[in-house]
């Protein structure tokens, strides 16, 4: 900047000297002119010099002003480049808000990386459990002993702990998602709306992954319990021959009908805490019995893993007779207001027993029916 100022001063001096020489030559060559005309030339020369000085001062002022502006503009451009946002020239200046959004984005990315690290740790533990289970299977083929049964029970307990951990992680993600939803509602008219939507989508994907892992681990637990039952040995728990209070006995199973309403996933978690699972319907007689409870409720059937592939909570596909209502399932009828309808309820209001199934959004609140073997 100092060099630039010196350069401008030198140019000003040169112009002034040149004008002075011109004025001198003009005076020498035109001595016959009157004194008034001479003064006029001198005044013009002085005005020209003053204008040059003003121009130099203006250039210096503009250079100083734009120096600070360029630094701030470069900072904002770096933020835009890293976030992928498009600046709206018609909107008022929001540079401080954009910088705050960049800081929030970095914090959210750190939280996402932490969640990914936790998920990788769980996957490694799952792989270790799978290897141990395979070793148990090979040992069972050689001989089935009581010690092997105890090991299977231990594996089942470990899988249950894994399931509980996954559920806790899923609940944590649900709470984060709800918090982001509230933030999104408060910031609908701000530039952070797109970032909140991206965070919401990422958390939704993480929740779906954890939900799938819970389903897989639950299926493995059920498979281990079936294997224990095949050998006629159960040293982990005492089998009751009657149903607990509040349960209803039908056939060889006990059924529990809730008195409150929850989402499909929360309903399944309640059943698991009761040592049961959402009901699996295997016959027309069982369907008619459950329909006779006269309350619309969740059953253990969904296609949340693969759209259109309906599976029971124990992982088996829907091969038994189905009891869908006419034109169901329709996945919300392509109406965005209904959302994804991946879970099944039994509707007892106006439908027949053999046509009582309806797919609904898993986030709707319904009663539910639990089932466990006697």
N, C-alpha and C positions, 0 to 999 in steps of 0.2 A: 504494500500500500504506500509506503514512503517513497519507493522508486516511482510509482505512478504520479504522486504529487509533485515530485521534483521535475519529472518529465513535463507535466502540465505548466509548471512555473517557467521552465526554460522556453517552452513554445510561446508562452505569453510574452516573455522578454524579447524573443525574436520578432514577434509581430509588432510589439511596441517600437522596437528599434527600426524596423522596416518602415513603419508609418512615420516615424520621426524623420528618417532619411528622405522619404517621399515629400514630407512637408518642407524640409530644408531645400531640396531641389526645386520644389515648386516655388519657393520664395525667391531663390536665385534666378530662375528662368523667367519669372513673371514679376519683376520688380516694378513694372509699370502698373500692376493692379493696385487697387485702392487698399487701404488698411482694413476696411470692413470685410472685403473678400478674404484677406489673409487670415483674419480672426475666424472667419467661418470655416476655413479649411482646418485650422488648428482645432476648433471645437469638434469637427467631425472625426478627426484623428483621435481626440481624447475619448469621445463616445465609443468609437470602435474598440479602444483599449479596455474601457470599462466593461463592455459587453463580453470581451474575451475573458476578463477576470470572473465575471458572473457565471460564464459557462464552465470554467474550471471548478468553481465552488459547487455548482450543481452536479457535475460529474462525480466529485468526491463524495458528496452527500448521498447520491444514489448508490455508489459502490459500497458505502458503509451500511446503508439500509438493507440492500440485497444480500450482504454477507450473512447476517443473522437469519434472514428468511430462508436462504438456501440450506443452512444447517438443519433447521426445523423440518423443511420439506424433505430432505434426504432421510431423516429419521422416520417420518410418516411413510415414505415410499418403501423403506425396508420392512415396516410393519405390514403394509398392504401386500408386499410380495410374499411374506411368510404365511400370512393368514389366508390369502386367496380372495380377499374381499375386493369389491369394485367400488371405488369412490364415486359418490353422486355429487356432481359439481353444483347441482341446484339446491342441495341441503346446506344448512349452516355448518360452520366449522365444528367438527367433533374430534379434533386431534387428541385431546386428553382422554376422551372415552375410548378411542381406538387403542391407545397405548395401554389403558387398563384392561381392555379385552385381550390383548396379547399376553399380558401377565396372567389373567385367568385361564387362558388357553394352555399356557405352559404348566400351570398347576393341575389342570384336568388331565393333561397328558401324563404327568407323573403318577396320578391316581390310577389311570388306566394301565400303566406299566406295572404298578404294584398288584393290581387285580390279575393281570396276565401271569405275573410271577407266582402268585398263589395258585392259580389254576394249573400251571405247569407242575408245581409241587404235588398237587392232588393227583394229576395224571401219572406221575412217577410212582406215587404210592399205590395207585390202582394197578399199574403194570406189575408191581411187586406182589400184590395180592393175587393177581392172575397167575403169576408164575408159581406161587405157593399152592394155589388151587389145583393147577395142573399136576403138581407133584403129588397132591393128595389123591387125585383121580387115578394116577398110575399105581399108587399104593393100594387103592381100593380094589383095582382089578386083580391084584395078587392075593389079597386077603382083607376082609372087612373085620376089624376088631373094635372093641370098645374105645381104645385109645384113639383110633382113627375118627370115631364119632365125636369124641371130645374135641379133636382138632377141627372138625367141621363146624362144631358149635362155636369154637373160638373164631374161626373165619367169619361165620355169620355175624358174630358180635362186632368184629372189626368192620365188616361191611356196613352194619347198622350205624357205627360211629361215622363212617365215611358219608353215609346218607345224611345224618344229622348235620355234619359239617357243611355239606353241599347246600342243605336247606338254609342253614344260617347265612351262608354266602349269598344265596338267592334272595333271602329276606333283606339283607343289607343292600343288594343292588336294587331291590324294589323301593327301599326307602330313598336311595339316591335318585332313582328315576322320578319318584313322586316329588322330591325337592326340586329337581330340574323342571318338572312340569309346572310347579308353582312359580319358579323363576321365569319360565317361558311365558306364562300368563301375564306376569308383571312387566315383561319386556317385549310385548308383542309389537310395539311401535318404535323399537330401537334397532340399532345395527347389530345387536348381539343375538337376534332371533335365530339366524342361521347357525351360529355356533352352538346354541342350546339344542337345536334340532339334531345336529350331528352328534352331540353328546348323548342325547336321548336314544338315538338309533344305535349307538355303540353299546349303551347299557342294555338295550333291549336284546341285542344279539348275544351279549354275555349272559343275560338271564336265560335265553333259550338254550344256550350251550349247557349251562348248569342244570336246567330242567331236564335236558336229555340225559345228562350224566346221572341225575337222581333216578330217572326211570330205569337206566341200565343197571345201576347198583341195586335198585329194588327188585328187579327181575332176577338178578343173581342171588339175592337173599331168598326170594321165593323158591328158586331152583334148589338151593341148599336145603331148605325146609322140606321140600318134596322128597329129596334123597333120604333125609333122615326118616321121613314117614315110611318110605318103602322098606326100610330095614326093621321097622317096628320098634325103633329105639328113640326115645326122646329124654335125654338126661338133663336138658337145659331148662325145661319148664314142666309143670304139672298140668296135664290135660284135664279140663273140667268136663264133666258129663252133662252139666246143665248150663243154661245161659246166665250171664250176670244180670243184675237188676237193671231194668230199662231196656233189655234186649228181648227179641222175640225168636222163638225156636220154630224153624220150619225145615223138615227133612233132616239133614245132617249139619246144618249151619245155623248160626245165630245172626240176627239182623238188628241193626240199630238205626232208628229214624230220628234225625236231629230235630231240635225244637227252635233252632235259629238258622239264619241264612248266611252263607259265606261263598267266596269264589270256589271254582272247581279245585284249584291247587290247595287252597286252605282247607277245603273239605277233606281232600285226600290226606293231608297232613294230620288232621284230627283223627281220621280212621287209623293211620299208622301209630299214632300215640296210644290208641286204644288196643293195639295188638291186632288190628284188622286191616282191611283195605276197602276201597269203594267196591260196591257189589258187582259181581260178574254173573250175568244171566245165562244159564245153560239150557233152559227148557221153557216150553210154553206154560207149564204149571207154575214154575217159579216166576215168570213174567206176570201171570194172573194174580199170584199171591202179593207181589210187590205193588201191582196196580191197585189191589184192594186196600193198601195202606192209605189211599186217597189223599196223597199229597205230592205235588210236583217236586222232584228232587233229582240231584246229580246221580249218575251211575258211572261205573268205572270204564267208560269207553271214550276214546278221543282219537283224533288224527293230527295232534300237535307236532309230531315228529316229521311226518310226510303227509302233505295234503292229499286227501282222498284215500289214504290207507288207514283204515280204522283198526285200532288195536285195544285190547283190554289192558288193565293196569298190570297184569302179570306178564305182558309182552306177547301174548298169543293173538294172532289176527282174528278178525270177526269171521268165523266159519260157522258158528251155530245159527239157527234161524234168527233173522232180524225182525224187528217190530217197528219199522219206521212209519211215521205218518205219511200220507200222500204228499208227493213232491218233496220229500225230505230224504237225505240232507241236501240243503241248497246253499250252504256257506254264506248266508246272509242275503241271498238273492241278488248278488252284485250291487247291493246298496251300501255305499261307503259308510252310511250312518250306523249300520249294524256291525261293522268291523268283521274280523275273521271269526267264524263260528267253528271252533275245533273241538268242543266238548258236547256231551250228550246229556239231556235231561229227560226224565219221564214225566209227560204231561198228562194229568189225570182229570183235567177240568171238563172237557167235552169229548175227548177222543176215546176210542175203544181200546181194550187191553192189548190187542194184537197190533194196534196202530197208535202207539203212544210215544215213540221216540222222536225227539226233535233236537237238531244241533243248535247250539247257542254259543255266544262269546264266553270264553272261559273266565272272563273278568266280571260277569254278571253274578249277582248274589242269589243263591237258591238253597233250599234244604238239601240234605244228602242222606244216602243210605250206606251204612257200613256192613260188611259181611266177614265172618270168620268161622272156620270149621269148628265143630264141637270136639 
